[in-house]
């Protein structure tokens, strides 16, 4: 059974120094509040896992939470570079960052293998590219039925998966909808999981395309309304594209980035104060 | 001659014209999204736009900033998970055209979106592959849209992010390169109005092959330009 708790307690209990932590959400439902809590609690030596690092991992990498990153596309969507990610890879600032990168399809299938309890799964093709030479998690494999040469992709089993959902019920069953990314696979592949939600409801109403995570498959649920900003939760908020554009200038400069993180993330008590500091208004 | 359109607009219009009505098109991040939505607004109202975030049959009113904006999911015929997208719909063979951008491209149509310089000590770290390797491998045809300069059209890629298997054409702001099936090499087959072969050669980092007959692209029609500018203006207002 998932424990319904505060975000602070969930991170204290479930995210440890040195863990591999998958924070998932494909543009939609990115767990920003949980990421900020991890930064505020000063976690170190994390291996961060995420298909699209986005601004959330730019922030965690920039404050020195991570030693390593496993990913497939590290840009600011529609805007350009993630400058903290680039500074870490190009200049080892604030720390050297080991990277292991794949394509989206491979990352998704690594989670599928992890969720399936398999050591690997199989994809078509022998990856006619240089990615395969930079990792030990891809290998050629011959189909025993047809003799076709395929690619084996190693399972990904993070210590913790962190995701955001629209709703949970009072027992801790979770429901998310809209673009659901690889959240289900990430939660089922991980040893522990934290889900932040927009709200707790009495009953989860059935919806098309919804993903339901039963309470017994989740470690902790915390209510954090608006906890995806500047990402969004379909039905609750819209993507703050202006923030994503402004992040380019904030993150470009190390000093300005540090000051921004102090003022809005590291030096605030929690998510409500973050929202007030940006004058985002109260989420009803 | 005074032109009423920019080379960037010509590129987008030429790219959109490559997308037939009712094709199933996997839309990469960036420029392909503009051209694909222009096609839908003009000659291809029945095009099925597929976004790697999971939206299939998306019909956005304004251009999304990211490939996961809410409007894509809200207007889609169906929304699927990322594993389902890549395994069933892409690898399963449902995609007619994969539509990609590129930071670097070589004479065979292979793409780099990973690093400029050495991999372990890059001078510029680019975003990386995203879905491009699978899109390039599993789509029946692959189109690439990129601005034409020696920095982009290079003799040797710093990193091979995706192979060339399915690349059939590259649309640029100077013209169109088609991939010759026999040699596997990109060949200049069309020039945009006012562009010379020498200009394209100068903007290409290898000795470019030129087709025996080089077409001249029709300039953007008033309807195409108006539709494109409307799309771009809606995106700017939304920002």
Interface residues (C-beta under 8 A of the other chain):
Chain A: X26 X27 X28 X51 X52 X71 X72 X73 X74 X75 X77 X78 X79 X81 X82 X85 X86 X89 X90 X101 X102 X103 X104 X105 X108 X109 X111 X112 X123 X124 X125 X127 X128 X129 X130 X131 X134 X178 X179 X180 X181 X182 X184 X185 X209 X211 X232 X234 X238 X239 X241 X242 X244 X245
Chain B: X29 X30 X52 X53 X54 X55 X64 X65 X66 X67 X68 X69 X70 X72 X73 X74 X78 X79 X81 X82 X83 X85 X86 X87 X90 X91 X114 X119 X121 X122 X123 X124 X125 X126 X127 X128 X129 X130 X131 X132 X133 X134 X137 X138 X159 X160 X161 X162 X163 X164 X165 X238 X239
